[in-house]
Amino acid sequence: MREKVTRLFVAAAIAEACSWLALLVGMAVKYGPPGNELGVKVFGPIHGGLFIAYVLLVLAVARLHRWSLPATTVALASAVPPFATLVFERWTRRRGMLGVDREPVREPAPVG
């Protein structure tokens, strides 16, 4: 259960960032010369749903992995600026806060 929720958190962090990108493109098209609102109408609700999913998963993962209140607050705040969920997810992985091994250290290639 713990691993599944953690994997969902990672997927939600990535999906939320991708939906931010899609929404920003939709906004550029809406307010740019074409003036087409379709991108915002499609990606706005998708981004909203993924935002809520990310927030709920942050709360679940924070409880499962016993994150501190400041770490949980930063995780929640990272949903607001575009692409910050990716940065936060990477930071938690490096610090071992997701209950998985830290990123593997790359050994230098043998010489000769």
C-alpha positions as CSV (number, residue, x, y, z in Angstrom):
1,M,0.0,0.0,0.0
2,R,2.8,2.4,1.0
3,E,4.7,1.9,-2.2
4,K,1.6,2.2,-4.3
5,V,0.6,5.6,-2.8
6,T,4.2,6.8,-3.2
7,R,4.2,5.8,-6.9
8,L,0.9,7.6,-7.3
9,F,2.4,10.7,-5.7
10,V,5.3,10.7,-8.1
11,A,3.0,10.2,-11.1
12,A,0.7,13.0,-9.8
13,A,3.7,15.3,-9.5
14,I,4.7,14.7,-13.1
15,A,1.1,14.8,-14.4
16,E,0.4,18.1,-12.5
17,A,3.5,19.7,-14.1
18,C,2.5,18.5,-17.6
19,S,-1.0,19.8,-17.1
20,W,0.5,23.2,-16.1
21,L,2.4,23.2,-19.4
22,A,-0.7,22.4,-21.4
23,L,-2.7,25.1,-19.6
24,L,0.0,27.7,-20.2
25,V,0.0,26.8,-23.9
26,G,-3.8,27.1,-23.9
27,M,-3.6,30.5,-22.2
28,A,-1.0,31.7,-24.7
29,V,-3.3,30.7,-27.6
30,K,-6.3,32.2,-25.9
31,Y,-4.7,35.6,-25.3
32,G,-2.5,35.5,-28.4
33,P,-3.5,36.5,-31.9
34,P,-5.8,33.5,-32.6
35,G,-7.9,34.1,-29.5
36,N,-9.1,30.4,-29.3
37,E,-10.4,29.4,-25.8
38,L,-10.5,25.7,-26.5
39,G,-7.2,24.9,-24.9
40,V,-8.2,26.6,-21.6
41,K,-11.6,25.0,-21.6
42,V,-10.0,21.5,-22.1
43,F,-6.9,21.8,-20.0
44,G,-8.3,24.0,-17.2
45,P,-10.4,21.3,-15.7
46,I,-7.8,18.6,-16.3
47,H,-5.2,20.7,-14.4
48,G,-7.7,21.4,-11.6
49,G,-8.4,17.7,-11.1
50,L,-4.7,16.9,-11.2
51,F,-4.0,19.7,-8.7
52,I,-6.5,18.3,-6.3
53,A,-5.1,14.7,-6.8
54,Y,-1.6,16.0,-6.1
55,V,-2.7,17.8,-2.9
56,L,-4.5,14.7,-1.6
57,L,-1.5,12.5,-2.4
58,V,0.8,14.9,-0.7
59,L,-1.3,14.6,2.5
60,A,-1.3,10.8,2.2
61,V,2.4,10.4,1.5
62,A,3.3,13.0,4.2
63,R,1.4,10.9,6.7
64,L,2.8,7.5,5.5
65,H,6.4,8.7,5.5
66,R,6.0,11.0,8.5
67,W,7.1,14.2,6.9
68,S,7.6,17.2,9.0
69,L,5.0,20.0,8.9
70,P,7.5,22.4,7.0
71,A,8.2,19.7,4.4
72,T,4.5,19.0,3.9
73,T,3.8,22.8,3.6
74,V,6.5,23.1,0.9
75,A,5.0,20.1,-0.9
76,L,1.6,21.7,-0.9
77,A,3.0,25.1,-1.9
78,S,4.9,23.5,-4.8
79,A,1.6,22.8,-6.5
80,V,1.1,26.6,-7.2
81,P,4.1,27.6,-9.3
82,P,4.5,25.8,-12.7
83,F,6.8,22.8,-12.6
84,A,7.6,23.1,-8.9
85,T,6.1,19.7,-8.2
86,L,8.9,18.1,-10.3
87,V,11.5,20.0,-8.3
88,F,10.0,19.0,-5.0
89,E,9.6,15.3,-6.0
90,R,13.2,15.2,-7.1
91,W,14.3,16.8,-3.8
92,T,12.3,14.3,-1.7
93,R,13.8,11.4,-3.7
94,R,17.3,12.6,-3.2
95,R,16.7,13.0,0.6
96,G,15.2,9.5,0.9
97,M,11.8,11.0,2.0
98,L,9.8,8.7,-0.3
99,G,11.0,5.5,1.4
100,V,13.0,4.4,-1.7
101,D,16.7,4.3,-2.0
102,R,18.3,7.5,-3.0
103,E,19.3,7.9,-6.7
104,P,22.2,5.6,-7.5
105,V,25.6,7.0,-7.5
106,R,27.2,6.6,-10.9
107,E,30.5,4.8,-10.7
108,P,33.2,6.0,-13.0
109,A,33.8,3.8,-16.0
110,P,36.9,1.5,-15.6
111,V,39.9,2.8,-17.4
112,G,42.0,0.6,-19.6
